[in-house]
Amino acid sequence: MSKIAGLLVVLLLAVIVGGGLFLSTWDPPPPSAKIEKVVPDARFPR
C-alpha cells in the first residue's frame, strides 16, 4: 500500500513540475480581435 502511495506522490510531483515547465516556456499567442471604443470628448480636459 505504501508503494502505491509513494508512486502517486511521485507522479503528482512530476505532473506539477511538468506543468510548471510547460507554462514557463509556452508563448501564448496575443489576442487578435480588434477593440474599438468610443470615448466622449467630455472625458478629456480642455
mmCIF file of the N, C-alpha and C atoms, coordinates in Angstrom:
data_MODEL
# 
_entry.id   MODEL 
# 
loop_
_atom_site.group_PDB 
_atom_site.id 
_atom_site.type_symbol 
_atom_site.label_atom_id 
_atom_site.label_alt_id 
_atom_site.label_comp_id 
_atom_site.label_asym_id 
_atom_site.label_entity_id 
_atom_site.label_seq_id 
_atom_site.pdbx_PDB_ins_code 
_atom_site.Cartn_x 
_atom_site.Cartn_y 
_atom_site.Cartn_z 
_atom_site.occupancy 
_atom_site.B_iso_or_equiv 
_atom_site.pdbx_formal_charge 
_atom_site.auth_seq_id 
_atom_site.auth_comp_id 
_atom_site.auth_asym_id 
_atom_site.auth_atom_id 
_atom_site.pdbx_PDB_model_num 
ATOM 1   N N  . MET A 1 1  ? 0.828   -1.203 0.000   1.00 0.00 ? 1  MET A N  1 
ATOM 2   C CA . MET A 1 1  ? 0.000   0.000  0.000   1.00 0.00 ? 1  MET A CA 1 
ATOM 3   C C  . MET A 1 1  ? 0.865   1.257  0.000   1.00 0.00 ? 1  MET A C  1 
ATOM 4   N N  . SER A 1 2  ? 1.964   1.245  0.753   1.00 0.00 ? 2  SER A N  1 
ATOM 5   C CA . SER A 1 2  ? 2.813   2.435  0.810   1.00 0.00 ? 2  SER A CA 1 
ATOM 6   C C  . SER A 1 2  ? 3.557   2.642  -0.506  1.00 0.00 ? 2  SER A C  1 
ATOM 7   N N  . LYS A 1 3  ? 3.807   1.551  -1.250  1.00 0.00 ? 3  LYS A N  1 
ATOM 8   C CA . LYS A 1 3  ? 4.448   1.705  -2.557  1.00 0.00 ? 3  LYS A CA 1 
ATOM 9   C C  . LYS A 1 3  ? 3.523   2.446  -3.521  1.00 0.00 ? 3  LYS A C  1 
ATOM 10  N N  . ILE A 1 4  ? 2.241   2.139  -3.462  1.00 0.00 ? 4  ILE A N  1 
ATOM 11  C CA . ILE A 1 4  ? 1.275   2.805  -4.334  1.00 0.00 ? 4  ILE A CA 1 
ATOM 12  C C  . ILE A 1 4  ? 1.159   4.278  -3.954  1.00 0.00 ? 4  ILE A C  1 
ATOM 13  N N  . ALA A 1 5  ? 1.120   4.562  -2.660  1.00 0.00 ? 5  ALA A N  1 
ATOM 14  C CA . ALA A 1 5  ? 1.029   5.951  -2.203  1.00 0.00 ? 5  ALA A CA 1 
ATOM 15  C C  . ALA A 1 5  ? 2.279   6.727  -2.611  1.00 0.00 ? 5  ALA A C  1 
ATOM 16  N N  . GLY A 1 6  ? 3.435   6.120  -2.475  1.00 0.00 ? 6  GLY A N  1 
ATOM 17  C CA . GLY A 1 6  ? 4.682   6.771  -2.883  1.00 0.00 ? 6  GLY A CA 1 
ATOM 18  C C  . GLY A 1 6  ? 4.716   7.031  -4.377  1.00 0.00 ? 6  GLY A C  1 
ATOM 19  N N  . LEU A 1 7  ? 4.233   6.061  -5.143  1.00 0.00 ? 7  LEU A N  1 
ATOM 20  C CA . LEU A 1 7  ? 4.184   6.227  -6.591  1.00 0.00 ? 7  LEU A CA 1 
ATOM 21  C C  . LEU A 1 7  ? 3.230   7.355  -6.980  1.00 0.00 ? 7  LEU A C  1 
ATOM 22  N N  . LEU A 1 8  ? 2.103   7.447  -6.296  1.00 0.00 ? 8  LEU A N  1 
ATOM 23  C CA . LEU A 1 8  ? 1.151   8.520  -6.576  1.00 0.00 ? 8  LEU A CA 1 
ATOM 24  C C  . LEU A 1 8  ? 1.734   9.891  -6.236  1.00 0.00 ? 8  LEU A C  1 
ATOM 25  N N  . VAL A 1 9  ? 2.479   9.974  -5.140  1.00 0.00 ? 9  VAL A N  1 
ATOM 26  C CA . VAL A 1 9  ? 3.108   11.243 -4.756  1.00 0.00 ? 9  VAL A CA 1 
ATOM 27  C C  . VAL A 1 9  ? 4.150   11.649 -5.796  1.00 0.00 ? 9  VAL A C  1 
ATOM 28  N N  . VAL A 1 10 ? 4.961   10.696 -6.237  1.00 0.00 ? 10 VAL A N  1 
ATOM 29  C CA . VAL A 1 10 ? 5.981   10.990 -7.249  1.00 0.00 ? 10 VAL A CA 1 
ATOM 30  C C  . VAL A 1 10 ? 5.317   11.397 -8.560  1.00 0.00 ? 10 VAL A C  1 
ATOM 31  N N  . LEU A 1 11 ? 4.249   10.711 -8.928  1.00 0.00 ? 11 LEU A N  1 
ATOM 32  C CA . LEU A 1 11 ? 3.526   11.047 -10.152 1.00 0.00 ? 11 LEU A CA 1 
ATOM 33  C C  . LEU A 1 11 ? 2.910   12.445 -10.062 1.00 0.00 ? 11 LEU A C  1 
ATOM 34  N N  . LEU A 1 12 ? 2.345   12.780 -8.920  1.00 0.00 ? 12 LEU A N  1 
ATOM 35  C CA . LEU A 1 12 ? 1.763   14.107 -8.723  1.00 0.00 ? 12 LEU A CA 1 
ATOM 36  C C  . LEU A 1 12 ? 2.832   15.195 -8.812  1.00 0.00 ? 12 LEU A C  1 
ATOM 37  N N  . LEU A 1 13 ? 3.983   14.960 -8.200  1.00 0.00 ? 13 LEU A N  1 
ATOM 38  C CA . LEU A 1 13 ? 5.075   15.933 -8.280  1.00 0.00 ? 13 LEU A CA 1 
ATOM 39  C C  . LEU A 1 13 ? 5.570   16.091 -9.715  1.00 0.00 ? 13 LEU A C  1 
ATOM 40  N N  . ALA A 1 14 ? 5.646   14.986 -10.457 1.00 0.00 ? 14 ALA A N  1 
ATOM 41  C CA . ALA A 1 14 ? 6.087   15.053 -11.851 1.00 0.00 ? 14 ALA A CA 1 
ATOM 42  C C  . ALA A 1 14 ? 5.100   15.860 -12.694 1.00 0.00 ? 14 ALA A C  1 
ATOM 43  N N  . VAL A 1 15 ? 3.809   15.690 -12.441 1.00 0.00 ? 15 VAL A N  1 
ATOM 44  C CA . VAL A 1 15 ? 2.796   16.447 -13.183 1.00 0.00 ? 15 VAL A CA 1 
ATOM 45  C C  . VAL A 1 15 ? 2.889   17.932 -12.843 1.00 0.00 ? 15 VAL A C  1 
ATOM 46  N N  . ILE A 1 16 ? 3.087   18.263 -11.583 1.00 0.00 ? 16 ILE A N  1 
ATOM 47  C CA . ILE A 1 16 ? 3.192   19.667 -11.170 1.00 0.00 ? 16 ILE A CA 1 
ATOM 48  C C  . ILE A 1 16 ? 4.433   20.321 -11.780 1.00 0.00 ? 16 ILE A C  1 
ATOM 49  N N  . VAL A 1 17 ? 5.572   19.634 -11.713 1.00 0.00 ? 17 VAL A N  1 
ATOM 50  C CA . VAL A 1 17 ? 6.808   20.185 -12.275 1.00 0.00 ? 17 VAL A CA 1 
ATOM 51  C C  . VAL A 1 17 ? 6.696   20.300 -13.794 1.00 0.00 ? 17 VAL A C  1 
ATOM 52  N N  . GLY A 1 18 ? 6.136   19.287 -14.434 1.00 0.00 ? 18 GLY A N  1 
ATOM 53  C CA . GLY A 1 18 ? 5.957   19.337 -15.885 1.00 0.00 ? 18 GLY A CA 1 
ATOM 54  C C  . GLY A 1 18 ? 5.030   20.461 -16.304 1.00 0.00 ? 18 GLY A C  1 
ATOM 55  N N  . GLY A 1 19 ? 3.946   20.660 -15.566 1.00 0.00 ? 19 GLY A N  1 
ATOM 56  C CA . GLY A 1 19 ? 3.032   21.758 -15.871 1.00 0.00 ? 19 GLY A CA 1 
ATOM 57  C C  . GLY A 1 19 ? 3.691   23.111 -15.682 1.00 0.00 ? 19 GLY A C  1 
ATOM 58  N N  . GLY A 1 20 ? 4.485   23.244 -14.634 1.00 0.00 ? 20 GLY A N  1 
ATOM 59  C CA . GLY A 1 20 ? 5.208   24.498 -14.407 1.00 0.00 ? 20 GLY A CA 1 
ATOM 60  C C  . GLY A 1 20 ? 6.210   24.785 -15.514 1.00 0.00 ? 20 GLY A C  1 
ATOM 61  N N  . LEU A 1 21 ? 6.931   23.753 -15.948 1.00 0.00 ? 21 LEU A N  1 
ATOM 62  C CA . LEU A 1 21 ? 7.876   23.936 -17.053 1.00 0.00 ? 21 LEU A CA 1 
ATOM 63  C C  . LEU A 1 21 ? 7.150   24.299 -18.345 1.00 0.00 ? 21 LEU A C  1 
ATOM 64  N N  . PHE A 1 22 ? 6.027   23.657 -18.584 1.00 0.00 ? 22 PHE A N  1 
ATOM 65  C CA . PHE A 1 22 ? 5.248   23.971 -19.787 1.00 0.00 ? 22 PHE A CA 1 
ATOM 66  C C  . PHE A 1 22 ? 4.779   25.419 -19.761 1.00 0.00 ? 22 PHE A C  1 
ATOM 67  N N  . LEU A 1 23 ? 4.245   25.865 -18.635 1.00 0.00 ? 23 LEU A N  1 
ATOM 68  C CA . LEU A 1 23 ? 3.743   27.235 -18.547 1.00 0.00 ? 23 LEU A CA 1 
ATOM 69  C C  . LEU A 1 23 ? 4.865   28.267 -18.618 1.00 0.00 ? 23 LEU A C  1 
ATOM 70  N N  . SER A 1 24 ? 6.061   27.909 -18.137 1.00 0.00 ? 24 SER A N  1 
ATOM 71  C CA . SER A 1 24 ? 7.158   28.870 -18.168 1.00 0.00 ? 24 SER A CA 1 
ATOM 72  C C  . SER A 1 24 ? 7.776   28.997 -19.558 1.00 0.00 ? 24 SER A C  1 
ATOM 73  N N  . THR A 1 25 ? 7.611   27.994 -20.414 1.00 0.00 ? 25 THR A N  1 
ATOM 74  C CA . THR A 1 25 ? 8.210   28.055 -21.748 1.00 0.00 ? 25 THR A CA 1 
ATOM 75  C C  . THR A 1 25 ? 7.192   28.331 -22.843 1.00 0.00 ? 25 THR A C  1 
ATOM 76  N N  . TRP A 1 26 ? 5.901   28.244 -22.545 1.00 0.00 ? 26 TRP A N  1 
ATOM 77  C CA . TRP A 1 26 ? 4.864   28.417 -23.561 1.00 0.00 ? 26 TRP A CA 1 
ATOM 78  C C  . TRP A 1 26 ? 4.690   29.888 -23.877 1.00 0.00 ? 26 TRP A C  1 
ATOM 79  N N  . ASP A 1 27 ? 4.655   30.220 -25.141 1.00 0.00 ? 27 ASP A N  1 
ATOM 80  C CA . ASP A 1 27 ? 4.450   31.601 -25.580 1.00 0.00 ? 27 ASP A CA 1 
ATOM 81  C C  . ASP A 1 27 ? 3.061   31.688 -26.199 1.00 0.00 ? 27 ASP A C  1 
ATOM 82  N N  . PRO A 1 28 ? 2.049   32.025 -25.393 1.00 0.00 ? 28 PRO A N  1 
ATOM 83  C CA . PRO A 1 28 ? 0.684   32.045 -25.928 1.00 0.00 ? 28 PRO A CA 1 
ATOM 84  C C  . PRO A 1 28 ? 0.518   33.167 -26.955 1.00 0.00 ? 28 PRO A C  1 
ATOM 85  N N  . PRO A 1 29 ? -0.276  32.933 -27.982 1.00 0.00 ? 29 PRO A N  1 
ATOM 86  C CA . PRO A 1 29 ? -0.489  33.981 -28.984 1.00 0.00 ? 29 PRO A CA 1 
ATOM 87  C C  . PRO A 1 29 ? -1.312  35.133 -28.410 1.00 0.00 ? 29 PRO A C  1 
ATOM 88  N N  . PRO A 1 30 ? -0.989  36.364 -28.808 1.00 0.00 ? 30 PRO A N  1 
ATOM 89  C CA . PRO A 1 30 ? -1.775  37.506 -28.311 1.00 0.00 ? 30 PRO A CA 1 
ATOM 90  C C  . PRO A 1 30 ? -3.168  37.494 -28.931 1.00 0.00 ? 30 PRO A C  1 
ATOM 91  N N  . PRO A 1 31 ? -4.127  38.087 -28.263 1.00 0.00 ? 31 PRO A N  1 
ATOM 92  C CA . PRO A 1 31 ? -5.476  38.142 -28.838 1.00 0.00 ? 31 PRO A CA 1 
ATOM 93  C C  . PRO A 1 31 ? -5.462  38.946 -30.140 1.00 0.00 ? 31 PRO A C  1 
ATOM 94  N N  . SER A 1 32 ? -6.186  38.457 -31.124 1.00 0.00 ? 32 SER A N  1 
ATOM 95  C CA . SER A 1 32 ? -6.162  39.112 -32.426 1.00 0.00 ? 32 SER A CA 1 
ATOM 96  C C  . SER A 1 32 ? -7.436  39.894 -32.723 1.00 0.00 ? 32 SER A C  1 
ATOM 97  N N  . ALA A 1 33 ? -8.351  39.950 -31.785 1.00 0.00 ? 33 ALA A N  1 
ATOM 98  C CA . ALA A 1 33 ? -9.593  40.695 -32.005 1.00 0.00 ? 33 ALA A CA 1 
ATOM 99  C C  . ALA A 1 33 ? -9.326  42.191 -31.844 1.00 0.00 ? 33 ALA A C  1 
ATOM 100 N N  . LYS A 1 34 ? -9.837  42.969 -32.779 1.00 0.00 ? 34 LYS A N  1 
ATOM 101 C CA . LYS A 1 34 ? -9.660  44.416 -32.718 1.00 0.00 ? 34 LYS A CA 1 
ATOM 102 C C  . LYS A 1 34 ? -10.729 45.001 -31.797 1.00 0.00 ? 34 LYS A C  1 
ATOM 103 N N  . ILE A 1 35 ? -10.297 45.891 -30.911 1.00 0.00 ? 35 ILE A N  1 
ATOM 104 C CA . ILE A 1 35 ? -11.226 46.529 -29.971 1.00 0.00 ? 35 ILE A CA 1 
ATOM 105 C C  . ILE A 1 35 ? -11.286 48.014 -30.295 1.00 0.00 ? 35 ILE A C  1 
ATOM 106 N N  . GLU A 1 36 ? -12.470 48.491 -30.565 1.00 0.00 ? 36 GLU A N  1 
ATOM 107 C CA . GLU A 1 36 ? -12.675 49.918 -30.816 1.00 0.00 ? 36 GLU A CA 1 
ATOM 108 C C  . GLU A 1 36 ? -13.683 50.436 -29.805 1.00 0.00 ? 36 GLU A C  1 
ATOM 109 N N  . LYS A 1 37 ? -13.293 51.492 -29.100 1.00 0.00 ? 37 LYS A N  1 
ATOM 110 C CA . LYS A 1 37 ? -14.156 52.054 -28.072 1.00 0.00 ? 37 LYS A CA 1 
ATOM 111 C C  . LYS A 1 37 ? -14.271 53.557 -28.304 1.00 0.00 ? 37 LYS A C  1 
ATOM 112 N N  . VAL A 1 38 ? -15.481 54.064 -28.273 1.00 0.00 ? 38 VAL A N  1 
ATOM 113 C CA . VAL A 1 38 ? -15.714 55.496 -28.462 1.00 0.00 ? 38 VAL A CA 1 
ATOM 114 C C  . VAL A 1 38 ? -15.612 56.176 -27.103 1.00 0.00 ? 38 VAL A C  1 
ATOM 115 N N  . VAL A 1 39 ? -14.705 57.160 -27.035 1.00 0.00 ? 39 VAL A N  1 
ATOM 116 C CA . VAL A 1 39 ? -14.512 57.915 -25.797 1.00 0.00 ? 39 VAL A CA 1 
ATOM 117 C C  . VAL A 1 39 ? -15.105 59.302 -26.016 1.00 0.00 ? 39 VAL A C  1 
ATOM 118 N N  . PRO A 1 40 ? -16.057 59.716 -25.184 1.00 0.00 ? 40 PRO A N  1 
ATOM 119 C CA . PRO A 1 40 ? -16.665 61.034 -25.376 1.00 0.00 ? 40 PRO A CA 1 
ATOM 120 C C  . PRO A 1 40 ? -15.665 62.160 -25.091 1.00 0.00 ? 40 PRO A C  1 
ATOM 121 N N  . ASP A 1 41 ? -15.888 63.308 -25.746 1.00 0.00 ? 41 ASP A N  1 
ATOM 122 C CA . ASP A 1 41 ? -14.996 64.455 -25.577 1.00 0.00 ? 41 ASP A CA 1 
ATOM 123 C C  . ASP A 1 41 ? -14.996 64.982 -24.144 1.00 0.00 ? 41 ASP A C  1 
ATOM 124 N N  . ALA A 1 42 ? -16.053 64.762 -23.408 1.00 0.00 ? 42 ALA A N  1 
ATOM 125 C CA . ALA A 1 42 ? -16.153 65.263 -22.038 1.00 0.00 ? 42 ALA A CA 1 
ATOM 126 C C  . ALA A 1 42 ? -15.116 64.613 -21.119 1.00 0.00 ? 42 ALA A C  1 
ATOM 127 N N  . ARG A 1 43 ? -14.556 63.502 -21.514 1.00 0.00 ? 43 ARG A N  1 
ATOM 128 C CA . ARG A 1 43 ? -13.575 62.816 -20.673 1.00 0.00 ? 43 ARG A CA 1 
ATOM 129 C C  . ARG A 1 43 ? -12.194 63.461 -20.750 1.00 0.00 ? 43 ARG A C  1 
ATOM 130 N N  . PHE A 1 44 ? -11.957 64.294 -21.774 1.00 0.00 ? 44 PHE A N  1 
ATOM 131 C CA . PHE A 1 44 ? -10.651 64.918 -21.947 1.00 0.00 ? 44 PHE A CA 1 
ATOM 132 C C  . PHE A 1 44 ? -10.654 66.329 -21.365 1.00 0.00 ? 44 PHE A C  1 
ATOM 133 N N  . PRO A 1 45 ? -9.584  66.702 -20.643 1.00 0.00 ? 45 PRO A N  1 
ATOM 134 C CA . PRO A 1 45 ? -9.532  68.071 -20.103 1.00 0.00 ? 45 PRO A CA 1 
ATOM 135 C C  . PRO A 1 45 ? -9.292  69.079 -21.231 1.00 0.00 ? 45 PRO A C  1 
ATOM 136 N N  . ARG A 1 46 ? -9.783  70.275 -21.016 1.00 0.00 ? 46 ARG A N  1 
ATOM 137 C CA . ARG A 1 46 ? -9.606  71.317 -22.040 1.00 0.00 ? 46 ARG A CA 1 
ATOM 138 C C  . ARG A 1 46 ? -8.542  72.286 -21.639 1.00 0.00 ? 46 ARG A C  1 
# 
